Amino acid sequence: SVLAMVVKAKGWALATPLNILDAERFLPDVDIMTMPFPAFSREIYLVARSGELGHLPQQLADDCRQLFRDHLLPRFSAIAPRALPPIQIMEE
């Protein structure tokens, strides 16, 4: 884990929200700060062949959006409330 190395070496790292959530046990020993410059961004895509898997790709995309909205964003918001506004979940 990135945060385990930060704690052990008393260093620093750039981490994604999912990195931070994956290592919640280290949070008492780290400070989470926003970057002093415009943040990096990334988009996650689900790509499937047309008609190959029926409704499964759409269902998977909808389920992922709901998991992010209902579970991951609230957890991350509680940990790092100042870092939440840049996170966006795109609808179809």
Biopython code that builds the backbone (N, CA, C, O; Angstrom):
import numpy as np
from Bio.PDB.StructureBuilder import StructureBuilder

atoms = [
    (1, "SER", "N", (0.829, -1.186, 0.000)),
    (1, "SER", "CA", (0.000, 0.000, 0.000)),
    (1, "SER", "C", (0.878, 1.257, 0.000)),
    (1, "SER", "O", (1.911, 1.321, 0.667)),
    (2, "VAL", "N", (0.442, 2.221, -0.749)),
    (2, "VAL", "CA", (1.146, 3.502, -0.804)),
    (2, "VAL", "C", (1.169, 4.148, 0.578)),
    (2, "VAL", "O", (2.206, 4.648, 1.013)),
    (3, "LEU", "N", (0.036, 4.138, 1.264)),
    (3, "LEU", "CA", (-0.009, 4.784, 2.579)),
    (3, "LEU", "C", (0.833, 4.054, 3.610)),
    (3, "LEU", "O", (1.353, 4.689, 4.527)),
    (4, "ALA", "N", (0.984, 2.747, 3.491)),
    (4, "ALA", "CA", (1.856, 2.012, 4.413)),
    (4, "ALA", "C", (3.293, 2.497, 4.275)),
    (4, "ALA", "O", (3.997, 2.653, 5.273)),
    (5, "MET", "N", (3.729, 2.737, 3.043)),
    (5, "MET", "CA", (5.089, 3.243, 2.835)),
    (5, "MET", "C", (5.236, 4.656, 3.379)),
    (5, "MET", "O", (6.276, 5.000, 3.942)),
    (6, "VAL", "N", (4.210, 5.472, 3.218)),
    (6, "VAL", "CA", (4.254, 6.839, 3.746)),
    (6, "VAL", "C", (4.385, 6.810, 5.266)),
    (6, "VAL", "O", (5.194, 7.542, 5.837)),
    (7, "VAL", "N", (3.601, 5.974, 5.913)),
    (7, "VAL", "CA", (3.644, 5.886, 7.376)),
    (7, "VAL", "C", (4.998, 5.351, 7.836)),
    (7, "VAL", "O", (5.601, 5.899, 8.760)),
    (8, "LYS", "N", (5.471, 4.298, 7.204)),
    (8, "LYS", "CA", (6.729, 3.665, 7.622)),
    (8, "LYS", "C", (7.923, 4.601, 7.425)),
    (8, "LYS", "O", (8.789, 4.695, 8.295)),
    (9, "ALA", "N", (7.969, 5.294, 6.278)),
    (9, "ALA", "CA", (9.118, 6.148, 5.962)),
    (9, "ALA", "C", (8.918, 7.599, 6.386)),
    (9, "ALA", "O", (9.805, 8.431, 6.197)),
    (10, "LYS", "N", (7.756, 7.902, 6.958)),
    (10, "LYS", "CA", (7.415, 9.275, 7.331)),
    (10, "LYS", "C", (7.592, 10.214, 6.138)),
    (10, "LYS", "O", (8.186, 11.287, 6.243)),
    (11, "GLY", "N", (7.053, 9.767, 4.997)),
    (11, "GLY", "CA", (7.193, 10.514, 3.758)),
    (11, "GLY", "C", (5.867, 11.055, 3.269)),
    (11, "GLY", "O", (4.973, 11.368, 4.055)),
    (12, "TRP", "N", (5.757, 11.159, 1.963)),
    (12, "TRP", "CA", (4.543, 11.685, 1.356)),
    (12, "TRP", "C", (4.324, 10.971, 0.023)),
    (12, "TRP", "O", (5.233, 10.339, -0.516)),
    (13, "ALA", "N", (3.100, 11.085, -0.499)),
    (13, "ALA", "CA", (2.767, 10.477, -1.789)),
    (13, "ALA", "C", (1.523, 11.141, -2.351)),
    (13, "ALA", "O", (0.712, 11.702, -1.614)),
    (14, "LEU", "N", (1.391, 11.071, -3.640)),
    (14, "LEU", "CA", (0.138, 11.435, -4.294)),
    (14, "LEU", "C", (-0.694, 10.161, -4.344)),
    (14, "LEU", "O", (-0.200, 9.114, -4.764)),
    (15, "ALA", "N", (-1.938, 10.239, -3.923)),
    (15, "ALA", "CA", (-2.774, 9.044, -3.875)),
    (15, "ALA", "C", (-4.164, 9.366, -4.418)),
    (15, "ALA", "O", (-4.626, 10.506, -4.365)),
    (16, "THR", "N", (-4.801, 8.348, -4.932)),
    (16, "THR", "CA", (-6.174, 8.498, -5.405)),
    (16, "THR", "C", (-7.131, 8.246, -4.242)),
    (16, "THR", "O", (-6.736, 7.664, -3.232)),
    (17, "PRO", "N", (-8.372, 8.674, -4.377)),
    (17, "PRO", "CA", (-9.347, 8.369, -3.326)),
    (17, "PRO", "C", (-9.458, 6.868, -3.048)),
    (17, "PRO", "O", (-9.602, 6.469, -1.893)),
    (18, "LEU", "N", (-9.394, 6.042, -4.077)),
    (18, "LEU", "CA", (-9.488, 4.604, -3.850)),
    (18, "LEU", "C", (-8.261, 4.068, -3.120)),
    (18, "LEU", "O", (-8.386, 3.142, -2.319)),
    (19, "ASN", "N", (-7.070, 4.632, -3.378)),
    (19, "ASN", "CA", (-5.882, 4.252, -2.594)),
    (19, "ASN", "C", (-6.110, 4.549, -1.120)),
    (19, "ASN", "O", (-5.789, 3.737, -0.252)),
    (20, "ILE", "N", (-6.659, 5.700, -0.856)),
    (20, "ILE", "CA", (-6.886, 6.123, 0.525)),
    (20, "ILE", "C", (-7.923, 5.231, 1.205)),
    (20, "ILE", "O", (-7.727, 4.815, 2.347)),
    (21, "LEU", "N", (-9.019, 4.936, 0.517)),
    (21, "LEU", "CA", (-10.047, 4.078, 1.095)),
    (21, "LEU", "C", (-9.545, 2.651, 1.302)),
    (21, "LEU", "O", (-9.975, 1.965, 2.229)),
    (22, "ASP", "N", (-8.644, 2.212, 0.443)),
    (22, "ASP", "CA", (-8.105, 0.860, 0.551)),
    (22, "ASP", "C", (-7.185, 0.710, 1.763)),
    (22, "ASP", "O", (-6.930, -0.407, 2.214)),
    (23, "ALA", "N", (-6.695, 1.813, 2.283)),
    (23, "ALA", "CA", (-5.733, 1.764, 3.391)),
    (23, "ALA", "C", (-6.229, 2.562, 4.595)),
    (23, "ALA", "O", (-5.448, 3.265, 5.237)),
    (24, "GLU", "N", (-7.495, 2.460, 4.898)),
    (24, "GLU", "CA", (-8.076, 3.239, 5.997)),
    (24, "GLU", "C", (-7.382, 2.990, 7.333)),
    (24, "GLU", "O", (-7.388, 3.871, 8.192)),
    (25, "ARG", "N", (-6.790, 1.827, 7.529)),
    (25, "ARG", "CA", (-6.143, 1.518, 8.809)),
    (25, "ARG", "C", (-4.957, 2.429, 9.084)),
    (25, "ARG", "O", (-4.543, 2.567, 10.235)),
    (26, "PHE", "N", (-4.394, 3.060, 8.039)),
    (26, "PHE", "CA", (-3.245, 3.946, 8.218)),
    (26, "PHE", "C", (-3.658, 5.402, 8.415)),
    (26, "PHE", "O", (-2.804, 6.240, 8.703)),
    (27, "LEU", "N", (-4.927, 5.721, 8.270)),
    (27, "LEU", "CA", (-5.366, 7.114, 8.303)),
    (27, "LEU", "C", (-5.056, 7.860, 9.595)),
    (27, "LEU", "O", (-4.792, 9.061, 9.538)),
    (28, "PRO", "N", (-5.075, 7.206, 10.760)),
    (28, "PRO", "CA", (-4.717, 7.962, 11.971)),
    (28, "PRO", "C", (-3.281, 8.494, 11.948)),
    (28, "PRO", "O", (-2.944, 9.411, 12.697)),
    (29, "ASP", "N", (-2.441, 7.919, 11.091)),
    (29, "ASP", "CA", (-1.025, 8.309, 11.062)),
    (29, "ASP", "C", (-0.658, 9.210, 9.886)),
    (29, "ASP", "O", (0.519, 9.513, 9.693)),
    (30, "VAL", "N", (-1.639, 9.642, 9.097)),
    (30, "VAL", "CA", (-1.343, 10.494, 7.940)),
    (30, "VAL", "C", (-2.252, 11.716, 7.930)),
    (30, "VAL", "O", (-3.330, 11.719, 8.524)),
    (31, "ASP", "N", (-1.793, 12.741, 7.246)),
    (31, "ASP", "CA", (-2.608, 13.923, 6.974)),
    (31, "ASP", "C", (-2.954, 13.900, 5.498)),
    (31, "ASP", "O", (-2.076, 13.703, 4.657)),
    (32, "ILE", "N", (-4.221, 14.099, 5.173)),
    (32, "ILE", "CA", (-4.649, 14.148, 3.773)),
    (32, "ILE", "C", (-4.850, 15.610, 3.413)),
    (32, "ILE", "O", (-5.626, 16.321, 4.051)),
    (33, "MET", "N", (-4.144, 16.044, 2.387)),
    (33, "MET", "CA", (-4.228, 17.431, 1.947)),
    (33, "MET", "C", (-4.523, 17.471, 0.451)),
    (33, "MET", "O", (-4.158, 16.563, -0.296)),
    (34, "THR", "N", (-5.181, 18.525, 0.039)),
    (34, "THR", "CA", (-5.385, 18.708, -1.392)),
    (34, "THR", "C", (-4.112, 19.273, -2.009)),
    (34, "THR", "O", (-3.290, 19.875, -1.318)),
    (35, "MET", "N", (-3.958, 19.077, -3.296)),
    (35, "MET", "CA", (-2.755, 19.580, -3.976)),
    (35, "MET", "C", (-2.858, 21.092, -4.156)),
    (35, "MET", "O", (-3.956, 21.617, -4.342)),
    (36, "PRO", "N", (-1.746, 21.788, -4.103)),
    (36, "PRO", "CA", (-1.775, 23.245, -4.228)),
    (36, "PRO", "C", (-1.839, 23.718, -5.682)),
    (36, "PRO", "O", (-1.672, 24.907, -5.955)),
    (37, "PHE", "N", (-2.074, 22.814, -6.592)),
    (37, "PHE", "CA", (-2.186, 23.142, -8.017)),
    (37, "PHE", "C", (-3.354, 22.346, -8.583)),
    (37, "PHE", "O", (-3.858, 21.446, -7.912)),
    (38, "PRO", "N", (-3.796, 22.649, -9.790)),
    (38, "PRO", "CA", (-4.939, 21.923, -10.352)),
    (38, "PRO", "C", (-4.719, 20.410, -10.312)),
    (38, "PRO", "O", (-3.652, 19.905, -10.662)),
    (39, "ALA", "N", (-5.744, 19.721, -9.882)),
    (39, "ALA", "CA", (-5.643, 18.276, -9.699)),
    (39, "ALA", "C", (-5.578, 17.532, -11.029)),
    (39, "ALA", "O", (-6.037, 18.010, -12.067)),
    (40, "PHE", "N", (-4.994, 16.355, -10.951)),
    (40, "PHE", "CA", (-5.023, 15.453, -12.089)),
    (40, "PHE", "C", (-6.438, 14.897, -12.205)),
    (40, "PHE", "O", (-7.225, 14.985, -11.262)),
    (41, "SER", "N", (-6.750, 14.340, -13.333)),
    (41, "SER", "CA", (-8.060, 13.717, -13.467)),
    (41, "SER", "C", (-7.936, 12.448, -14.297)),
    (41, "SER", "O", (-6.956, 12.235, -15.010)),
    (42, "ARG", "N", (-8.942, 11.632, -14.180)),
    (42, "ARG", "CA", (-9.017, 10.434, -15.004)),
    (42, "ARG", "C", (-10.475, 10.063, -15.161)),
    (42, "ARG", "O", (-11.326, 10.419, -14.345)),
    (43, "GLU", "N", (-10.734, 9.353, -16.212)),
    (43, "GLU", "CA", (-12.074, 8.861, -16.471)),
    (43, "GLU", "C", (-11.994, 7.352, -16.595)),
    (43, "GLU", "O", (-11.024, 6.807, -17.122)),
    (44, "ILE", "N", (-13.022, 6.688, -16.106)),
    (44, "ILE", "CA", (-13.082, 5.237, -16.184)),
    (44, "ILE", "C", (-14.185, 4.877, -17.166)),
    (44, "ILE", "O", (-15.318, 5.343, -17.046)),
    (45, "TYR", "N", (-13.843, 4.047, -18.131)),
    (45, "TYR", "CA", (-14.798, 3.649, -19.161)),
    (45, "TYR", "C", (-15.078, 2.155, -19.086)),
    (45, "TYR", "O", (-14.205, 1.367, -18.723)),
    (46, "LEU", "N", (-16.284, 1.779, -19.426)),
    (46, "LEU", "CA", (-16.643, 0.386, -19.617)),
    (46, "LEU", "C", (-16.877, 0.219, -21.114)),
    (46, "LEU", "O", (-17.731, 0.894, -21.689)),
    (47, "VAL", "N", (-16.130, -0.667, -21.739)),
    (47, "VAL", "CA", (-16.231, -0.882, -23.179)),
    (47, "VAL", "C", (-16.696, -2.308, -23.420)),
    (47, "VAL", "O", (-16.132, -3.252, -22.866)),
    (48, "ALA", "N", (-17.728, -2.466, -24.248)),
    (48, "ALA", "CA", (-18.242, -3.793, -24.572)),
    (48, "ALA", "C", (-18.661, -3.822, -26.038)),
    (48, "ALA", "O", (-19.056, -2.807, -26.611)),
    (49, "ARG", "N", (-18.567, -4.988, -26.617)),
    (49, "ARG", "CA", (-19.014, -5.129, -28.011)),
    (49, "ARG", "C", (-20.523, -5.008, -28.080)),
    (49, "ARG", "O", (-21.239, -5.540, -27.231)),
    (50, "SER", "N", (-20.994, -4.318, -29.075)),
    (50, "SER", "CA", (-22.421, -4.073, -29.250)),
    (50, "SER", "C", (-23.186, -5.398, -29.391)),
    (50, "SER", "O", (-22.865, -6.229, -30.240)),
    (51, "GLY", "N", (-24.194, -5.570, -28.547)),
    (51, "GLY", "CA", (-25.055, -6.736, -28.632)),
    (51, "GLY", "C", (-24.457, -8.034, -28.115)),
    (51, "GLY", "O", (-25.155, -9.047, -28.068)),
    (52, "GLU", "N", (-23.203, -8.035, -27.731)),
    (52, "GLU", "CA", (-22.513, -9.267, -27.325)),
    (52, "GLU", "C", (-23.004, -9.808, -25.978)),
    (52, "GLU", "O", (-23.194, -11.015, -25.825)),
    (53, "LEU", "N", (-23.204, -8.933, -25.022)),
    (53, "LEU", "CA", (-23.531, -9.374, -23.665)),
    (53, "LEU", "C", (-24.904, -8.903, -23.198)),
    (53, "LEU", "O", (-25.184, -8.890, -21.999)),
    (54, "GLY", "N", (-25.744, -8.524, -24.123)),
    (54, "GLY", "CA", (-27.088, -8.080, -23.764)),
    (54, "GLY", "C", (-27.058, -6.837, -22.892)),
    (54, "GLY", "O", (-26.382, -5.857, -23.204)),
    (55, "HIS", "N", (-27.797, -6.894, -21.802)),
    (55, "HIS", "CA", (-27.909, -5.744, -20.894)),
    (55, "HIS", "C", (-26.827, -5.718, -19.815)),
    (55, "HIS", "O", (-26.790, -4.793, -19.004)),
    (56, "LEU", "N", (-25.953, -6.716, -19.796)),
    (56, "LEU", "CA", (-24.942, -6.808, -18.741)),
    (56, "LEU", "C", (-24.030, -5.584, -18.651)),
    (56, "LEU", "O", (-23.824, -5.084, -17.545)),
    (57, "PRO", "N", (-23.469, -5.071, -19.764)),
    (57, "PRO", "CA", (-22.600, -3.881, -19.635)),
    (57, "PRO", "C", (-23.329, -2.675, -19.027)),
    (57, "PRO", "O", (-22.767, -1.977, -18.183)),
    (58, "GLN", "N", (-24.550, -2.430, -19.442)),
    (58, "GLN", "CA", (-25.314, -1.300, -18.894)),
    (58, "GLN", "C", (-25.601, -1.513, -17.419)),
    (58, "GLN", "O", (-25.495, -0.581, -16.622)),
    (59, "GLN", "N", (-25.966, -2.739, -17.049)),
    (59, "GLN", "CA", (-26.243, -3.046, -15.645)),
    (59, "GLN", "C", (-24.992, -2.875, -14.793)),
    (59, "GLN", "O", (-25.057, -2.349, -13.682)),
    (60, "LEU", "N", (-23.853, -3.321, -15.317)),
    (60, "LEU", "CA", (-22.588, -3.178, -14.598)),
    (60, "LEU", "C", (-22.233, -1.705, -14.406)),
    (60, "LEU", "O", (-21.818, -1.302, -13.319)),
    (61, "ALA", "N", (-22.393, -0.905, -15.453)),
    (61, "ALA", "CA", (-22.111, 0.531, -15.350)),
    (61, "ALA", "C", (-23.030, 1.190, -14.324)),
    (61, "ALA", "O", (-22.581, 1.996, -13.509)),
    (62, "ASP", "N", (-24.319, 0.845, -14.367)),
    (62, "ASP", "CA", (-25.276, 1.414, -13.407)),
    (62, "ASP", "C", (-24.928, 1.008, -11.977)),
    (62, "ASP", "O", (-24.989, 1.833, -11.065)),
    (63, "ASP", "N", (-24.562, -0.271, -11.775)),
    (63, "ASP", "CA", (-24.202, -0.748, -10.448)),
    (63, "ASP", "C", (-22.947, -0.039, -9.925)),
    (63, "ASP", "O", (-22.882, 0.326, -8.751)),
    (64, "CYS", "N", (-21.961, 0.153, -10.791)),
    (64, "CYS", "CA", (-20.735, 0.852, -10.380)),
    (64, "CYS", "C", (-21.030, 2.289, -9.976)),
    (64, "CYS", "O", (-20.522, 2.764, -8.960)),
    (65, "ARG", "N", (-21.842, 2.983, -10.759)),
    (65, "ARG", "CA", (-22.220, 4.358, -10.401)),
    (65, "ARG", "C", (-22.899, 4.389, -9.028)),
    (65, "ARG", "O", (-22.599, 5.242, -8.193)),
    (66, "GLN", "N", (-23.817, 3.443, -8.814)),
    (66, "GLN", "CA", (-24.544, 3.417, -7.544)),
    (66, "GLN", "C", (-23.607, 3.112, -6.382)),
    (66, "GLN", "O", (-23.725, 3.731, -5.325)),
    (67, "LEU", "N", (-22.682, 2.175, -6.552)),
    (67, "LEU", "CA", (-21.717, 1.870, -5.493)),
    (67, "LEU", "C", (-20.861, 3.088, -5.150)),
    (67, "LEU", "O", (-20.626, 3.379, -3.977)),
    (68, "PHE", "N", (-20.400, 3.795, -6.178)),
    (68, "PHE", "CA", (-19.607, 5.002, -5.933)),
    (68, "PHE", "C", (-20.441, 6.038, -5.197)),
    (68, "PHE", "O", (-19.996, 6.622, -4.210)),
    (69, "ARG", "N", (-21.657, 6.259, -5.688)),
    (69, "ARG", "CA", (-22.523, 7.293, -5.119)),
    (69, "ARG", "C", (-22.938, 6.974, -3.675)),
    (69, "ARG", "O", (-22.914, 7.847, -2.808)),
    (70, "ASP", "N", (-23.320, 5.705, -3.428)),
    (70, "ASP", "CA", (-23.912, 5.342, -2.142)),
    (70, "ASP", "C", (-22.897, 4.902, -1.082)),
    (70, "ASP", "O", (-23.160, 5.024, 0.114)),
    (71, "HIS", "N", (-21.739, 4.390, -1.513)),
    (71, "HIS", "CA", (-20.809, 3.836, -0.540)),
    (71, "HIS", "C", (-19.445, 4.528, -0.524)),
    (71, "HIS", "O", (-18.971, 4.937, 0.535)),
    (72, "LEU", "N", (-18.822, 4.659, -1.678)),
    (72, "LEU", "CA", (-17.458, 5.186, -1.704)),
    (72, "LEU", "C", (-17.391, 6.690, -1.448)),
    (72, "LEU", "O", (-16.563, 7.141, -0.657)),
    (73, "LEU", "N", (-18.241, 7.466, -2.101)),
    (73, "LEU", "CA", (-18.197, 8.919, -1.893)),
    (73, "LEU", "C", (-18.509, 9.319, -0.452)),
    (73, "LEU", "O", (-17.814, 10.177, 0.093)),
    (74, "PRO", "N", (-19.529, 8.734, 0.193)),
    (74, "PRO", "CA", (-19.747, 9.097, 1.600)),
    (74, "PRO", "C", (-18.568, 8.731, 2.502)),
    (74, "PRO", "O", (-18.219, 9.497, 3.401)),
    (75, "ARG", "N", (-17.953, 7.574, 2.272)),
    (75, "ARG", "CA", (-16.781, 7.188, 3.082)),
    (75, "ARG", "C", (-15.630, 8.161, 2.862)),
    (75, "ARG", "O", (-14.986, 8.599, 3.815)),
    (76, "PHE", "N", (-15.378, 8.494, 1.600)),
    (76, "PHE", "CA", (-14.279, 9.402, 1.305)),
    (76, "PHE", "C", (-14.580, 10.804, 1.824)),
    (76, "PHE", "O", (-13.679, 11.496, 2.297)),
    (77, "SER", "N", (-15.823, 11.220, 1.739)),
    (77, "SER", "CA", (-16.221, 12.534, 2.241)),
    (77, "SER", "C", (-15.975, 12.647, 3.742)),
    (77, "SER", "O", (-15.583, 13.709, 4.225)),
    (78, "ALA", "N", (-16.199, 11.575, 4.476)),
    (78, "ALA", "CA", (-15.959, 11.592, 5.916)),
    (78, "ALA", "C", (-14.466, 11.670, 6.226)),
    (78, "ALA", "O", (-14.070, 12.252, 7.236)),
    (79, "ILE", "N", (-13.643, 11.090, 5.365)),
    (79, "ILE", "CA", (-12.196, 11.069, 5.584)),
    (79, "ILE", "C", (-11.545, 12.375, 5.136)),
    (79, "ILE", "O", (-10.713, 12.936, 5.849)),
    (80, "ALA", "N", (-11.926, 12.856, 3.954)),
    (80, "ALA", "CA", (-11.277, 14.039, 3.364)),
    (80, "ALA", "C", (-12.335, 14.943, 2.726)),
    (80, "ALA", "O", (-12.442, 14.991, 1.501)),
    (81, "PRO", "N", (-13.113, 15.657, 3.534)),
    (81, "PRO", "CA", (-14.215, 16.456, 2.984)),
    (81, "PRO", "C", (-13.779, 17.545, 2.005)),
    (81, "PRO", "O", (-14.539, 17.887, 1.100)),
    (82, "ARG", "N", (-12.580, 18.095, 2.164)),
    (82, "ARG", "CA", (-12.133, 19.150, 1.241)),
    (82, "ARG", "C", (-11.779, 18.604, -0.129)),
    (82, "ARG", "O", (-11.746, 19.359, -1.101)),
    (83, "ALA", "N", (-11.516, 17.317, -0.228)),
    (83, "ALA", "CA", (-11.101, 16.724, -1.498)),
    (83, "ALA", "C", (-12.278, 16.229, -2.319)),
    (83, "ALA", "O", (-12.085, 15.819, -3.463)),
    (84, "LEU", "N", (-13.477, 16.251, -1.786)),
    (84, "LEU", "CA", (-14.618, 15.654, -2.474)),
    (84, "LEU", "C", (-15.157, 16.430, -3.669)),
    (84, "LEU", "O", (-15.513, 15.785, -4.655)),
    (85, "PRO", "N", (-15.249, 17.752, -3.667)),
    (85, "PRO", "CA", (-15.900, 18.427, -4.790)),
    (85, "PRO", "C", (-15.398, 18.051, -6.191)),
    (85, "PRO", "O", (-16.224, 17.994, -7.102)),
    (86, "PRO", "N", (-14.114, 17.793, -6.425)),
    (86, "PRO", "CA", (-13.700, 17.450, -7.780)),
    (86, "PRO", "C", (-14.175, 16.082, -8.277)),
    (86, "PRO", "O", (-14.132, 15.820, -9.479)),
    (87, "ILE", "N", (-14.626, 15.211, -7.377)),
    (87, "ILE", "CA", (-15.061, 13.877, -7.794)),
    (87, "ILE", "C", (-16.442, 13.979, -8.398)),
    (87, "ILE", "O", (-17.383, 14.460, -7.766)),
    (88, "GLN", "N", (-16.548, 13.518, -9.630)),
    (88, "GLN", "CA", (-17.829, 13.554, -10.337)),
    (88, "GLN", "C", (-18.151, 12.173, -10.885)),
    (88, "GLN", "O", (-17.268, 11.459, -11.359)),
    (89, "ILE", "N", (-19.410, 11.811, -10.816)),
    (89, "ILE", "CA", (-19.887, 10.559, -11.413)),
    (89, "ILE", "C", (-20.704, 10.945, -12.626)),
    (89, "ILE", "O", (-21.749, 11.584, -12.506)),
    (90, "MET", "N", (-20.229, 10.562, -13.780)),
    (90, "MET", "CA", (-20.921, 10.910, -15.016)),
    (90, "MET", "C", (-22.100, 9.970, -15.236)),
    (90, "MET", "O", (-21.998, 8.759, -15.038)),
    (91, "GLU", "N", (-23.185, 10.538, -15.636)),
    (91, "GLU", "CA", (-24.342, 9.716, -16.013)),
    (91, "GLU", "C", (-24.189, 9.368, -17.485)),
    (91, "GLU", "O", (-23.338, 9.928, -18.177)),
    (92, "GLU", "N", (-24.997, 8.461, -17.952)),
    (92, "GLU", "CA", (-24.898, 7.974, -19.323)),
    (92, "GLU", "C", (-24.501, 9.009, -20.286)),
    (92, "GLU", "O", (-24.380, 8.729, -21.478)),
]
sb = StructureBuilder()
sb.init_structure("model")
sb.init_model(0)
sb.init_chain("A")
sb.init_seg("    ")
for serial, (resi, resn, name, xyz) in enumerate(atoms, 1):
    if name == "N":
        sb.init_residue(resn, " ", resi, " ")
    sb.init_atom(name, np.array(xyz, "f"), 0.0, 1.0, " ", f" {name:<3s}", serial, name[0])
structure = sb.get_structure()
